[in-house]
């Protein structure tokens, strides 16, 4: 893998892509974007740490990711609102169907 490829898959790069997509879909301002980015980055870093901690234990990984996701969704709901979070989840669901 190239150095560029590693950077592209870094938690920071992935958080930026996801946060910008959320901003485009939901239309929030730069201040909200910064808060969403921080939440997304925290989630990705926690997931990376979890993977390192549990190794090949798929059940522990699944459960840990679920806990991180619940916490992240609560934080996002506080920043963007429950309705926008529902809209985002619907957007993600529709995109998965198209793939």
Beta strands, then each sheet from edge to edge (+ up, - down):
end
